[in-house]
Amino acid sequence: MNTKFDFDANDENRIVYVRKVAVKDLPEEVREQAGGLESLYAVHSSDGEQLALVRDRALAFVLARQNDLAPVTVH
């Protein structure tokens, strides 16, 4: 869960997608680090690559905006 990602890559598409993820559906290593939470929020690039997992939706949007990305919610 603490893997660094280079958000400054030369990707012209700056849209990222934020979606709620059930902790039970994540790999065991991630579940162990979730601190008892039932869900996390994933930030994905436009091609579907998971860029980050964070505690809540607001944090996902802040993370994206701090990295000059445009977050949108996915259901």
C-alpha positions in Angstrom: 0.0 0.0 0.0 3.0 2.3 0.3 4.4 2.0 -3.2 5.5 5.2 -4.8 4.0 6.2 -8.1 5.3 8.9 -10.5 2.3 11.1 -11.1 4.5 13.4 -13.3 4.6 11.0 -16.2 4.2 12.6 -19.6 0.6 11.4 -20.0 -1.6 13.9 -21.9 -4.8 12.5 -20.5 -5.0 14.0 -17.0 -8.4 12.4 -16.1 -8.3 9.8 -13.3 -11.2 7.7 -12.0 -12.1 7.3 -8.3 -14.1 4.3 -7.1 -15.0 2.7 -3.9 -13.4 -0.7 -3.4 -14.4 -3.4 -0.8 -11.4 -4.3 1.3 -12.5 -8.0 1.3 -11.9 -8.0 -2.5 -8.3 -6.8 -2.2 -5.2 -9.0 -2.0 -4.4 -10.3 1.5 -1.3 -8.0 1.9 -3.5 -4.9 1.3 -6.3 -6.2 3.6 -3.8 -6.5 6.4 -2.8 -2.9 6.0 -6.4 -1.6 5.8 -6.6 -1.1 9.6 -10.1 -2.6 10.0 -11.7 -0.5 7.2 -14.4 -2.1 5.2 -13.8 0.0 2.1 -11.1 2.1 0.5 -11.1 4.4 -2.6 -9.0 3.5 -5.6 -7.6 6.1 -8.1 -7.2 4.7 -11.6 -5.6 6.1 -14.7 -7.7 6.4 -17.9 -6.3 3.0 -19.1 -7.4 1.3 -15.9 -4.1 1.1 -14.0 -4.6 1.5 -10.3 -2.5 4.4 -9.1 -3.4 4.7 -5.5 -5.6 3.3 -2.7 -6.7 5.8 0.0 -8.9 5.9 3.1 -11.7 8.0 1.8 -13.2 9.7 -1.3 -12.2 13.2 -0.3 -8.6 12.1 0.1 -8.7 10.5 -3.3 -9.8 13.8 -4.9 -7.2 15.8 -3.0 -4.4 13.4 -4.0 -5.5 13.7 -7.7 -5.7 17.4 -7.7 -2.4 17.9 -5.9 -0.9 16.0 -8.8 -2.6 18.1 -11.5 -5.0 15.4 -12.3 -8.8 15.7 -12.9 -10.7 13.2 -10.8 -14.1 11.8 -11.7 -16.2 9.3 -9.8 -16.9 5.9 -11.2 -19.7 3.6 -9.9 
